[in-house]
Amino acid sequence: MSGQRVLQVEGLDVSVGRRGLLHDVTFSIDRGERVGLIGESGSGKSLTGLAVLGLLPEDVHARGTVALAGVDGNLLELDERRLSHIRGREVAMVFQEPMTALNPTSRVGDQVAEAILLHRRCSRGEARRAAVELLDQVALPAPAEAARAYPHQLSGGQRQRVVLAIALANDPELLVCDEPTTALDVTVQALVLDLVVRGVTARDSALLFITHDLSVVATVCERVLVMYGGRIVEAGPVEEVFRRPRHRYTQGLLEASDLEQAQEHTRLRTIPGSVPPAGRFPAGCVFRNRCTHATRECETLPPWTGPSPEQGYACFHPAHETAQVGS
Amino acid sequence: MLLRILRRTGILLASLVASTVLVFAFMAVLPGDPARVALGVNASDEAVGQLRREFGLDRPLAAQYLSWIGGLARFDLGTSYISHAPIGPQIADRLMVTLWLVVTAMVIALVVAVPLGTVMAMRHRRPSGVLLSALSQVGVAVPAFLAGILLITVFAIGLGWLPANGWTPPDQDPVMFVKQLTLPALSLGIVQAAVLTRYVRSAILDVMREDYIRTARAKGLTPTQALRRHGMRNASIPVITVLGLQLATLLIGAVVVERVFVIPGLGSLLLDAVSNRDLIVVQDVVMVLVLAVLVVNFVVDLLYLVIDPRLQVSSR
């Protein structure tokens, strides 16, 4: 864990009314690091991303601390005006649904230029030229022409690249991507992933990459956080977690995506049961009602086992060497 | 895009022709002989027959219809059964009066509804927003003529600030014109504003939930900025639809309000013509109202093209 810390999230609790959605989420990302946040839908991944940007819906409340390099104080306590200066400059986000992420009545180039004009002192013309250059960086064909197009004239993959260009416009310290390729064709996915990695590498930005797709995490990220039931249940370097998962949930998730094993058994293994609705997870270990290894002990919250929040797991009956997967 | 405009123009013309048939058919099936009414109960059959010939009422319906729309196409609306005066100039004068009233009411409705609806949407969870919402609900329930009577009671009779009725053309006495226009335009406008406010509110609430607003906020726009720069234009699409429909409602509302405020507009012309059985005038006024509504809808459709680039399919 060398290098400058860009994002530090500590004890993040998110709730709607009395219903807890995230519990004690703690993690950090250093400059230039690419961290994956994985889990099934409903596990709280997107909420974590939105909380980092302070973009939670009005009736959702967050407690804890979110600290960002170069910003004084806790992001969760800043007012909307301060936050609006940080968003898009220090931290930017790419969302899941490219088809609806852009304003249909405004030209693509103007939407990129707006991000630049908001945070930099420059003329409209300069911003427009910079926008075209950004569109070129995200490999949009004929960027000058694309800048004059409306979103509906572009494909989903092209639109997502425009959203990426907007996010990268001010060289953010941290880029949050929330399932940016889930809605795209497989062929386009690889291209967009490559652009994301190149974009953050060129700027030495930190990346928080939210996805449910383990293979995407494997190609994009160095570290991974596994989330279930609003808690981080396991964390560590991608290589290690994927080869030797400790938490039983991570193990199940990996088995469910292991295509090699599936060819032998003809069907993918699945995790029994389904993700409970938000706030309805069992007390103690959140995974215990779906876990085949659960005992009475699991009715109390398992403590974090590991050298740091960046590496470890929260499980009483961790998997060991026996759970080797992949090649 | 050009194709769309051409097609829309075609639709406009077709509906115009269809509406002439409908309006004419309606008048033809109404009971009562205009000539008999014009001359009174004591008139001789001979006199009545002569008048029928004079108006062309003795001809077959098809011939009557054709001569009517033939006249319309040349802007000749015929002559009144009662006053024997040409109808065209009369309707033109009255239309101007009604247009002043309706357009002013529309402007009032817009000026009230757009900011109010926006505030209601932005504060929809807070007490102030809920209170405004409830008030506008009350406004929706009040008919324009009742609002007119209330306004007269308070501002004309009670406070004596404004005249209770009457009409002065703007070129004659601009000050008096404004004074006399205020109360009727308000009574039409406020009620429309209440309705429109609710549409503005829900349009903005819908837009604020859109993904592109979230993108805009992730860029660093405050909610208000995001709404102004990215929401308003998109929210205006459903609002303009309602505005188009409301203009039709306003024209009808004007008929009643003109009565309350004794304004010589199209509405009072229509009511007079109905009570005098001056069927040709009724027919013409209704036709003019239909035309106005059709043209407004046509303009609304063209506005969509300007606002929403997705509809400009053939461009680029």
Interface residues (C-beta under 8 A of the other chain):
Chain A: L53 L55 E58 D59 E80 R81 S84 H85 I86 R87 G88 R89 A92 M93 F95 E97 T100 A101 L102 N103 P104 T105 S106 E114 A115 L118 H119 A149 Y150 H152 Q153 V163 I166 A167
Chain B: R125 E210 D211 Y212 R214 T215 A216 R217 A218 K219 G220 L221 T222 P223 Q225 R229 H230 R233 N234 I307 D308 P309 R310 R316
